[in-house]
Amino acid sequence: MREWLIELREKSALSQEEVAAKAGISQSFYSAIELGNRGSKLPVQTAKKIAEVLDFKWDMFYQTQ
């Protein structure tokens, strides 16, 4: 589980649905990312979009499990 990602989303006062919509992905896909089910297979472009929405460096996805 990516607790750091959940914490960032909660600090931004956004729901999974809102982050997903702003990043252009489905809520179920975003949920899988938070749960860590996407691992290193997360496309860089998707990582960048989520990072932009939640204001963090996109490469955190590949450094933190």
N, C-alpha and C positions, 0 to 999 in steps of 0.2 A: 504494500500500500504506500502511496506517495502522500504521506501526512503533510509534508511541506506544501504540496500543491493544494490540498484541502484547506490548510491554514491561510494561504494566500487568497484563495477564492472567498473564504469566509471574511477575511479582513476587507476585501473589496465589496462585501455585502451583495454578492451575486450568487444566484442559484446555478446549478449545473446547466440548466436549460439556457440561462442567459449567457454564460460563458460560451457554451456550444454555439449558440446562434451568432454571437459576435465573431467567433472564430470560423464560422462557416462549416461546422461539422454537426453530426447528430448528437443528441444528449446521451444516447447509449454508447457511442464511441467515446465521448468525453468521460463518461462514468468508468469505462474500461481503462482509460488512461489513468484516472485517479486511483483505481484499484491496483494499478501496476501490471495489468494484463497485456499491455502493449509492449513493454520492455524496450529494448533497443530497436525494435522494428517500427517505432513511431517515425513517420516521415518528417524530415527536417522542416518542410514547409508548414506542416501542422504544428510542430513544436514552436515555430516562430510566431504563428498566428495566436496561439494560446498565450505565449509569453508577452505578446503585445497587449492582449486584453488585460492580463493580470500584472503587467509591468515588472517583469523579471528577465534575466538573461536566459535565452532559449536553450543554451547548452546544459543547463541544470538537469534537463531530462536524461542526459547521457552520463552525468556524473553521479547522480543520486538514485538509489533504488528504493 
